[in-house]
């Protein structure tokens, strides 16, 4: 079932303002997997959906999803390269 979301630029700006506030301490990271917090900021989470997710999703599922869907940030690539050469 597809949901239609009506959105204005004010709502989008507010959402990214909250995102920037959450990642303020990690500015050098750029946009990373912390962008997932945008869904939490704007979503309709309740205790039942949270409980269901916690009971049904395995940590390995999350790791696999992250590897497939979220690209490695430039600083992380640099750290990995330095580990291999150093």
Biopython code that builds the backbone (N, CA, C, O; Angstrom):
import numpy as np
from Bio.PDB.StructureBuilder import StructureBuilder

atoms = [
    (1, "UNK", "N", (0.848, -1.179, 0.000)),
    (1, "UNK", "CA", (0.000, 0.000, 0.000)),
    (1, "UNK", "C", (0.895, 1.244, 0.000)),
    (1, "UNK", "O", (1.751, 1.405, 0.870)),
    (2, "UNK", "N", (0.690, 2.090, -0.958)),
    (2, "UNK", "CA", (1.507, 3.284, -1.095)),
    (2, "UNK", "C", (0.854, 4.459, -0.373)),
    (2, "UNK", "O", (-0.357, 4.663, -0.461)),
    (3, "UNK", "N", (1.671, 5.224, 0.337)),
    (3, "UNK", "CA", (1.178, 6.401, 1.048)),
    (3, "UNK", "C", (1.616, 7.652, 0.307)),
    (3, "UNK", "O", (2.735, 7.717, -0.201)),
    (4, "UNK", "N", (0.749, 8.632, 0.242)),
    (4, "UNK", "CA", (1.103, 9.922, -0.317)),
    (4, "UNK", "C", (1.412, 10.864, 0.834)),
    (4, "UNK", "O", (0.647, 10.968, 1.793)),
    (5, "UNK", "N", (2.530, 11.537, 0.726)),
    (5, "UNK", "CA", (2.932, 12.468, 1.767)),
    (5, "UNK", "C", (2.954, 13.865, 1.171)),
    (5, "UNK", "O", (3.682, 14.128, 0.214)),
    (6, "UNK", "N", (2.157, 14.758, 1.735)),
    (6, "UNK", "CA", (2.165, 16.151, 1.304)),
    (6, "UNK", "C", (3.265, 16.859, 2.090)),
    (6, "UNK", "O", (3.332, 16.764, 3.316)),
    (7, "UNK", "N", (4.112, 17.559, 1.372)),
    (7, "UNK", "CA", (5.273, 18.131, 2.025)),
    (7, "UNK", "C", (5.559, 19.510, 1.436)),
    (7, "UNK", "O", (5.386, 19.730, 0.237)),
    (8, "UNK", "N", (5.992, 20.420, 2.273)),
    (8, "UNK", "CA", (6.381, 21.742, 1.802)),
    (8, "UNK", "C", (7.864, 21.939, 2.073)),
    (8, "UNK", "O", (8.476, 21.158, 2.801)),
    (9, "UNK", "N", (8.436, 22.972, 1.494)),
    (9, "UNK", "CA", (9.861, 23.231, 1.709)),
    (9, "UNK", "C", (10.144, 23.531, 3.182)),
    (9, "UNK", "O", (11.234, 23.230, 3.668)),
    (10, "UNK", "N", (9.190, 24.114, 3.894)),
    (10, "UNK", "CA", (9.381, 24.374, 5.330)),
    (10, "UNK", "C", (9.562, 23.077, 6.103)),
    (10, "UNK", "O", (10.398, 22.995, 7.003)),
    (11, "UNK", "N", (8.786, 22.075, 5.756)),
    (11, "UNK", "CA", (8.880, 20.786, 6.435)),
    (11, "UNK", "C", (10.222, 20.132, 6.125)),
    (11, "UNK", "O", (10.874, 19.589, 7.017)),
    (12, "UNK", "N", (10.629, 20.186, 4.866)),
    (12, "UNK", "CA", (11.908, 19.594, 4.465)),
    (12, "UNK", "C", (13.057, 20.314, 5.161)),
    (12, "UNK", "O", (13.972, 19.666, 5.669)),
    (13, "UNK", "N", (13.024, 21.627, 5.189)),
    (13, "UNK", "CA", (14.074, 22.396, 5.862)),
    (13, "UNK", "C", (14.117, 22.094, 7.344)),
    (13, "UNK", "O", (15.201, 22.004, 7.922)),
    (14, "UNK", "N", (12.968, 21.935, 7.972)),
    (14, "UNK", "CA", (12.909, 21.605, 9.389)),
    (14, "UNK", "C", (13.519, 20.227, 9.636)),
    (14, "UNK", "O", (14.275, 20.034, 10.589)),
    (15, "UNK", "N", (13.190, 19.291, 8.786)),
    (15, "UNK", "CA", (13.721, 17.936, 8.910)),
    (15, "UNK", "C", (15.242, 17.944, 8.799)),
    (15, "UNK", "O", (15.917, 17.321, 9.619)),
    (16, "UNK", "N", (15.792, 18.629, 7.811)),
    (16, "UNK", "CA", (17.240, 18.662, 7.658)),
    (16, "UNK", "C", (17.898, 19.488, 8.756)),
    (16, "UNK", "O", (19.051, 19.236, 9.106)),
    (17, "UNK", "N", (17.188, 20.466, 9.303)),
    (17, "UNK", "CA", (17.704, 21.203, 10.456)),
    (17, "UNK", "C", (17.879, 20.283, 11.652)),
    (17, "UNK", "O", (18.893, 20.346, 12.347)),
    (18, "UNK", "N", (16.887, 19.423, 11.893)),
    (18, "UNK", "CA", (16.985, 18.459, 12.985)),
    (18, "UNK", "C", (18.110, 17.467, 12.713)),
    (18, "UNK", "O", (18.843, 17.088, 13.627)),
    (19, "UNK", "N", (18.247, 17.046, 11.455)),
    (19, "UNK", "CA", (19.320, 16.127, 11.083)),
    (19, "UNK", "C", (20.682, 16.758, 11.355)),
    (19, "UNK", "O", (21.555, 16.126, 11.950)),
    (20, "UNK", "N", (20.863, 17.994, 10.921)),
    (20, "UNK", "CA", (22.141, 18.685, 11.140)),
    (20, "UNK", "C", (22.452, 18.795, 12.630)),
    (20, "UNK", "O", (23.606, 18.670, 13.039)),
    (21, "UNK", "N", (21.427, 19.027, 13.435)),
    (21, "UNK", "CA", (21.604, 19.116, 14.885)),
    (21, "UNK", "C", (22.099, 17.776, 15.449)),
    (21, "UNK", "O", (22.971, 17.747, 16.318)),
    (22, "UNK", "N", (21.542, 16.682, 14.955)),
    (22, "UNK", "CA", (21.932, 15.355, 15.434)),
    (22, "UNK", "C", (23.360, 14.989, 15.045)),
    (22, "UNK", "O", (24.048, 14.308, 15.806)),
    (23, "UNK", "N", (23.812, 15.427, 13.881)),
    (23, "UNK", "CA", (25.142, 15.029, 13.399)),
    (23, "UNK", "C", (26.178, 16.132, 13.553)),
    (23, "UNK", "O", (27.277, 16.036, 13.007)),
    (24, "UNK", "N", (25.836, 17.165, 14.284)),
    (24, "UNK", "CA", (26.740, 18.311, 14.450)),
    (24, "UNK", "C", (28.142, 17.880, 14.893)),
    (24, "UNK", "O", (29.131, 18.433, 14.411)),
    (25, "UNK", "N", (28.244, 16.919, 15.787)),
    (25, "UNK", "CA", (29.544, 16.470, 16.280)),
    (25, "UNK", "C", (30.332, 15.667, 15.260)),
    (25, "UNK", "O", (31.517, 15.410, 15.471)),
    (26, "UNK", "N", (29.712, 15.266, 14.167)),
    (26, "UNK", "CA", (30.375, 14.442, 13.154)),
    (26, "UNK", "C", (30.409, 15.141, 11.799)),
    (26, "UNK", "O", (30.194, 14.500, 10.770)),
    (27, "UNK", "N", (30.673, 16.427, 11.784)),
    (27, "UNK", "CA", (30.626, 17.172, 10.526)),
    (27, "UNK", "C", (31.610, 16.639, 9.498)),
    (27, "UNK", "O", (31.329, 16.672, 8.300)),
    (28, "UNK", "N", (32.758, 16.149, 9.946)),
    (28, "UNK", "CA", (33.742, 15.662, 8.990)),
    (28, "UNK", "C", (33.301, 14.362, 8.322)),
    (28, "UNK", "O", (33.869, 13.956, 7.308)),
    (29, "UNK", "N", (32.295, 13.718, 8.889)),
    (29, "UNK", "CA", (31.821, 12.456, 8.341)),
    (29, "UNK", "C", (31.006, 12.649, 7.069)),
    (29, "UNK", "O", (30.902, 11.725, 6.263)),
    (30, "UNK", "N", (30.430, 13.817, 6.874)),
    (30, "UNK", "CA", (29.556, 14.004, 5.724)),
    (30, "UNK", "C", (28.255, 13.258, 5.959)),
    (30, "UNK", "O", (27.886, 12.971, 7.098)),
    (31, "UNK", "N", (27.573, 12.950, 4.884)),
    (31, "UNK", "CA", (26.323, 12.204, 5.019)),
    (31, "UNK", "C", (26.679, 10.727, 5.087)),
    (31, "UNK", "O", (27.227, 10.170, 4.136)),
    (32, "UNK", "N", (26.370, 10.105, 6.195)),
    (32, "UNK", "CA", (26.712, 8.707, 6.425)),
    (32, "UNK", "C", (25.434, 7.948, 6.754)),
    (32, "UNK", "O", (24.332, 8.385, 6.422)),
    (33, "UNK", "N", (25.600, 6.804, 7.412)),
    (33, "UNK", "CA", (24.410, 6.057, 7.795)),
    (33, "UNK", "C", (23.591, 6.782, 8.852)),
    (33, "UNK", "O", (22.490, 6.346, 9.188)),
    (34, "UNK", "N", (24.116, 7.885, 9.380)),
    (34, "UNK", "CA", (23.310, 8.705, 10.286)),
    (34, "UNK", "C", (22.101, 9.306, 9.574)),
    (34, "UNK", "O", (21.167, 9.782, 10.220)),
    (35, "UNK", "N", (22.120, 9.284, 8.237)),
    (35, "UNK", "CA", (20.963, 9.806, 7.505)),
    (35, "UNK", "C", (19.713, 8.977, 7.783)),
    (35, "UNK", "O", (18.598, 9.430, 7.523)),
    (36, "UNK", "N", (19.892, 7.769, 8.308)),
    (36, "UNK", "CA", (18.736, 6.948, 8.653)),
    (36, "UNK", "C", (17.896, 7.582, 9.755)),
    (36, "UNK", "O", (16.725, 7.242, 9.925)),
    (37, "UNK", "N", (18.499, 8.503, 10.502)),
    (37, "UNK", "CA", (17.732, 9.160, 11.563)),
    (37, "UNK", "C", (16.633, 10.034, 10.969)),
    (37, "UNK", "O", (15.679, 10.376, 11.667)),
    (38, "UNK", "N", (16.747, 10.404, 9.685)),
    (38, "UNK", "CA", (15.701, 11.208, 9.047)),
    (38, "UNK", "C", (14.380, 10.452, 9.077)),
    (38, "UNK", "O", (13.331, 11.044, 9.327)),
    (39, "UNK", "N", (14.426, 9.157, 8.824)),
    (39, "UNK", "CA", (13.198, 8.356, 8.887)),
    (39, "UNK", "C", (12.620, 8.357, 10.296)),
    (39, "UNK", "O", (11.403, 8.404, 10.473)),
    (40, "UNK", "N", (13.488, 8.306, 11.291)),
    (40, "UNK", "CA", (13.020, 8.321, 12.676)),
    (40, "UNK", "C", (12.410, 9.671, 13.036)),
    (40, "UNK", "O", (11.436, 9.739, 13.786)),
    (41, "UNK", "N", (12.986, 10.742, 12.498)),
    (41, "UNK", "CA", (12.475, 12.086, 12.781)),
    (41, "UNK", "C", (11.091, 12.272, 12.175)),
    (41, "UNK", "O", (10.208, 12.865, 12.793)),
    (42, "UNK", "N", (10.909, 11.764, 10.968)),
    (42, "UNK", "CA", (9.675, 12.034, 10.232)),
    (42, "UNK", "C", (8.669, 10.901, 10.281)),
    (42, "UNK", "O", (7.521, 11.076, 9.872)),
    (43, "UNK", "N", (9.083, 9.737, 10.777)),
    (43, "UNK", "CA", (8.213, 8.566, 10.757)),
    (43, "UNK", "C", (7.126, 8.593, 11.806)),
    (43, "UNK", "O", (7.111, 9.427, 12.711)),
    (44, "UNK", "N", (6.228, 7.658, 11.651)),
    (44, "UNK", "CA", (5.140, 7.491, 12.616)),
    (44, "UNK", "C", (5.461, 6.292, 13.491)),
    (44, "UNK", "O", (4.784, 5.266, 13.427)),
    (45, "UNK", "N", (6.485, 6.424, 14.301)),
    (45, "UNK", "CA", (6.892, 5.328, 15.179)),
    (45, "UNK", "C", (6.000, 5.294, 16.407)),
    (45, "UNK", "O", (5.615, 6.326, 16.956)),
    (46, "UNK", "N", (5.691, 4.100, 16.809)),
    (46, "UNK", "CA", (4.979, 3.921, 18.067)),
    (46, "UNK", "C", (5.565, 2.695, 18.764)),
    (46, "UNK", "O", (6.410, 2.007, 18.191)),
    (47, "UNK", "N", (5.144, 2.424, 19.947)),
    (47, "UNK", "CA", (5.749, 1.328, 20.712)),
    (47, "UNK", "C", (5.516, -0.024, 20.039)),
    (47, "UNK", "O", (6.380, -0.898, 20.114)),
    (48, "UNK", "N", (4.379, -0.212, 19.391)),
    (48, "UNK", "CA", (4.089, -1.494, 18.735)),
    (48, "UNK", "C", (4.984, -1.721, 17.523)),
    (48, "UNK", "O", (5.510, -2.820, 17.347)),
    (49, "UNK", "N", (5.170, -0.698, 16.679)),
    (49, "UNK", "CA", (6.036, -0.878, 15.506)),
    (49, "UNK", "C", (7.491, -1.046, 15.932)),
    (49, "UNK", "O", (8.239, -1.796, 15.305)),
    (50, "UNK", "N", (7.894, -0.352, 16.992)),
    (50, "UNK", "CA", (9.260, -0.499, 17.499)),
    (50, "UNK", "C", (9.465, -1.900, 18.057)),
    (50, "UNK", "O", (10.483, -2.536, 17.782)),
    (51, "UNK", "N", (8.510, -2.383, 18.836)),
    (51, "UNK", "CA", (8.603, -3.731, 19.397)),
    (51, "UNK", "C", (8.673, -4.777, 18.279)),
    (51, "UNK", "O", (9.485, -5.700, 18.334)),
    (52, "UNK", "N", (7.829, -4.626, 17.285)),
    (52, "UNK", "CA", (7.811, -5.577, 16.170)),
    (52, "UNK", "C", (9.155, -5.600, 15.447)),
    (52, "UNK", "O", (9.670, -6.671, 15.127)),
    (53, "UNK", "N", (9.720, -4.429, 15.191)),
    (53, "UNK", "CA", (11.019, -4.353, 14.522)),
    (53, "UNK", "C", (12.097, -5.001, 15.371)),
    (53, "UNK", "O", (12.930, -5.743, 14.851)),
    (54, "UNK", "N", (12.095, -4.733, 16.665)),
    (54, "UNK", "CA", (13.121, -5.279, 17.554)),
    (54, "UNK", "C", (13.005, -6.804, 17.664)),
    (54, "UNK", "O", (14.018, -7.490, 17.806)),
    (55, "UNK", "N", (11.795, -7.332, 17.599)),
    (55, "UNK", "CA", (11.599, -8.772, 17.734)),
    (55, "UNK", "C", (11.853, -9.536, 16.436)),
    (55, "UNK", "O", (12.225, -10.708, 16.471)),
    (56, "UNK", "N", (11.654, -8.881, 15.297)),
    (56, "UNK", "CA", (11.691, -9.605, 14.029)),
    (56, "UNK", "C", (12.926, -9.369, 13.165)),
    (56, "UNK", "O", (13.183, -10.142, 12.242)),
    (57, "UNK", "N", (13.684, -8.333, 13.441)),
    (57, "UNK", "CA", (14.846, -8.026, 12.612)),
    (57, "UNK", "C", (16.113, -8.477, 13.335)),
    (57, "UNK", "O", (16.351, -8.118, 14.488)),
    (58, "UNK", "N", (16.906, -9.259, 12.643)),
    (58, "UNK", "CA", (18.154, -9.759, 13.218)),
    (58, "UNK", "C", (19.290, -8.776, 12.939)),
    (58, "UNK", "O", (19.273, -8.056, 11.941)),
    (59, "UNK", "N", (20.269, -8.759, 13.830)),
    (59, "UNK", "CA", (21.429, -7.882, 13.664)),
    (59, "UNK", "C", (22.117, -8.164, 12.336)),
    (59, "UNK", "O", (22.553, -7.235, 11.656)),
    (60, "UNK", "N", (22.218, -9.424, 11.962)),
    (60, "UNK", "CA", (22.860, -9.788, 10.691)),
    (60, "UNK", "C", (22.087, -9.210, 9.503)),
    (60, "UNK", "O", (22.697, -8.821, 8.506)),
    (61, "UNK", "N", (20.757, -9.147, 9.593)),
    (61, "UNK", "CA", (19.946, -8.530, 8.535)),
    (61, "UNK", "C", (20.319, -7.057, 8.374)),
    (61, "UNK", "O", (20.428, -6.545, 7.260)),
    (62, "UNK", "N", (20.511, -6.396, 9.502)),
    (62, "UNK", "CA", (20.863, -4.974, 9.474)),
    (62, "UNK", "C", (22.246, -4.790, 8.865)),
    (62, "UNK", "O", (22.450, -3.899, 8.040)),
    (63, "UNK", "N", (23.201, -5.632, 9.271)),
    (63, "UNK", "CA", (24.556, -5.540, 8.709)),
    (63, "UNK", "C", (24.539, -5.747, 7.198)),
    (63, "UNK", "O", (25.182, -5.007, 6.454)),
    (64, "UNK", "N", (23.801, -6.757, 6.755)),
    (64, "UNK", "CA", (23.719, -7.022, 5.317)),
    (64, "UNK", "C", (23.054, -5.869, 4.568)),
    (64, "UNK", "O", (23.524, -5.465, 3.504)),
    (65, "UNK", "N", (21.966, -5.341, 5.117)),
    (65, "UNK", "CA", (21.263, -4.226, 4.483)),
    (65, "UNK", "C", (22.192, -3.020, 4.384)),
    (65, "UNK", "O", (22.238, -2.338, 3.360)),
    (66, "UNK", "N", (22.928, -2.769, 5.461)),
    (66, "UNK", "CA", (23.847, -1.621, 5.485)),
    (66, "UNK", "C", (24.920, -1.771, 4.411)),
    (66, "UNK", "O", (25.216, -0.816, 3.693)),
    (67, "UNK", "N", (25.505, -2.965, 4.297)),
    (67, "UNK", "CA", (26.538, -3.210, 3.283)),
    (67, "UNK", "C", (26.000, -2.994, 1.871)),
    (67, "UNK", "O", (26.702, -2.468, 1.008)),
    (68, "UNK", "N", (24.761, -3.399, 1.642)),
    (68, "UNK", "CA", (24.161, -3.304, 0.306)),
    (68, "UNK", "C", (23.685, -1.897, -0.027)),
    (68, "UNK", "O", (23.784, -1.468, -1.177)),
    (69, "UNK", "N", (23.173, -1.177, 0.956)),
    (69, "UNK", "CA", (22.452, 0.066, 0.676)),
    (69, "UNK", "C", (23.194, 1.349, 0.997)),
    (69, "UNK", "O", (22.911, 2.387, 0.398)),
    (70, "UNK", "N", (24.136, 1.305, 1.927)),
    (70, "UNK", "CA", (24.771, 2.551, 2.367)),
    (70, "UNK", "C", (26.230, 2.554, 1.923)),
    (70, "UNK", "O", (27.015, 1.705, 2.344)),
    (71, "UNK", "N", (26.584, 3.506, 1.075)),
    (71, "UNK", "CA", (27.974, 3.543, 0.604)),
    (71, "UNK", "C", (28.928, 3.936, 1.727)),
    (71, "UNK", "O", (28.546, 4.595, 2.694)),
    (72, "UNK", "N", (30.164, 3.520, 1.572)),
    (72, "UNK", "CA", (31.204, 3.869, 2.535)),
    (72, "UNK", "C", (31.549, 5.345, 2.353)),
    (72, "UNK", "O", (31.702, 5.816, 1.226)),
    (73, "UNK", "N", (31.670, 6.069, 3.454)),
    (73, "UNK", "CA", (32.015, 7.493, 3.369)),
    (73, "UNK", "C", (33.482, 7.648, 2.991)),
    (73, "UNK", "O", (34.277, 6.727, 3.176)),
    (74, "UNK", "N", (33.830, 8.792, 2.473)),
    (74, "UNK", "CA", (35.206, 9.066, 2.082)),
    (74, "UNK", "C", (36.181, 8.927, 3.256)),
    (74, "UNK", "O", (37.231, 8.305, 3.091)),
    (75, "UNK", "N", (35.870, 9.488, 4.444)),
    (75, "UNK", "CA", (36.783, 9.296, 5.580)),
    (75, "UNK", "C", (36.966, 7.821, 5.944)),
    (75, "UNK", "O", (38.066, 7.414, 6.319)),
    (76, "UNK", "N", (35.909, 7.015, 5.838)),
    (76, "UNK", "CA", (36.018, 5.579, 6.150)),
    (76, "UNK", "C", (36.897, 4.880, 5.121)),
    (76, "UNK", "O", (37.697, 4.016, 5.479)),
    (77, "UNK", "N", (36.760, 5.241, 3.854)),
    (77, "UNK", "CA", (37.616, 4.666, 2.813)),
    (77, "UNK", "C", (39.078, 5.000, 3.091)),
    (77, "UNK", "O", (39.959, 4.154, 2.942)),
    (78, "UNK", "N", (39.321, 6.237, 3.493)),
    (78, "UNK", "CA", (40.686, 6.677, 3.787)),
    (78, "UNK", "C", (41.264, 5.881, 4.964)),
    (78, "UNK", "O", (42.410, 5.435, 4.908)),
    (79, "UNK", "N", (40.466, 5.702, 6.035)),
    (79, "UNK", "CA", (40.922, 4.921, 7.191)),
    (79, "UNK", "C", (41.247, 3.484, 6.786)),
    (79, "UNK", "O", (42.269, 2.936, 7.197)),
    (80, "UNK", "N", (40.376, 2.876, 5.979)),
    (80, "UNK", "CA", (40.603, 1.501, 5.539)),
    (80, "UNK", "C", (41.873, 1.389, 4.695)),
    (80, "UNK", "O", (42.630, 0.427, 4.829)),
    (81, "UNK", "N", (42.097, 2.357, 3.842)),
    (81, "UNK", "CA", (43.300, 2.365, 3.014)),
    (81, "UNK", "C", (44.559, 2.512, 3.876)),
    (81, "UNK", "O", (45.563, 1.836, 3.647)),
    (82, "UNK", "N", (44.492, 3.392, 4.858)),
    (82, "UNK", "CA", (45.636, 3.584, 5.747)),
    (82, "UNK", "C", (45.926, 2.345, 6.590)),
    (82, "UNK", "O", (47.087, 2.049, 6.874)),
    (83, "UNK", "N", (44.887, 1.622, 6.990)),
    (83, "UNK", "CA", (45.061, 0.384, 7.745)),
    (83, "UNK", "C", (45.792, -0.659, 6.896)),
    (83, "UNK", "O", (46.665, -1.376, 7.385)),
    (84, "UNK", "N", (45.414, -0.729, 5.608)),
    (84, "UNK", "CA", (46.014, -1.726, 4.720)),
    (84, "UNK", "C", (47.477, -1.411, 4.407)),
    (84, "UNK", "O", (48.291, -2.321, 4.244)),
    (85, "UNK", "N", (47.809, -0.116, 4.323)),
    (85, "UNK", "CA", (49.178, 0.269, 3.939)),
    (85, "UNK", "C", (50.082, 0.514, 5.135)),
    (85, "UNK", "O", (51.306, 0.519, 5.004)),
    (86, "UNK", "N", (49.479, 0.717, 6.302)),
    (86, "UNK", "CA", (50.290, 1.135, 7.436)),
    (86, "UNK", "C", (50.594, 0.084, 8.395)),
    (86, "UNK", "O", (51.275, 0.334, 9.390)),
]
sb = StructureBuilder()
sb.init_structure("model")
sb.init_model(0)
sb.init_chain("A")
sb.init_seg("    ")
for serial, (resi, resn, name, xyz) in enumerate(atoms, 1):
    if name == "N":
        sb.init_residue(resn, " ", resi, " ")
    sb.init_atom(name, np.array(xyz, "f"), 0.0, 1.0, " ", f" {name:<3s}", serial, name[0])
structure = sb.get_structure()
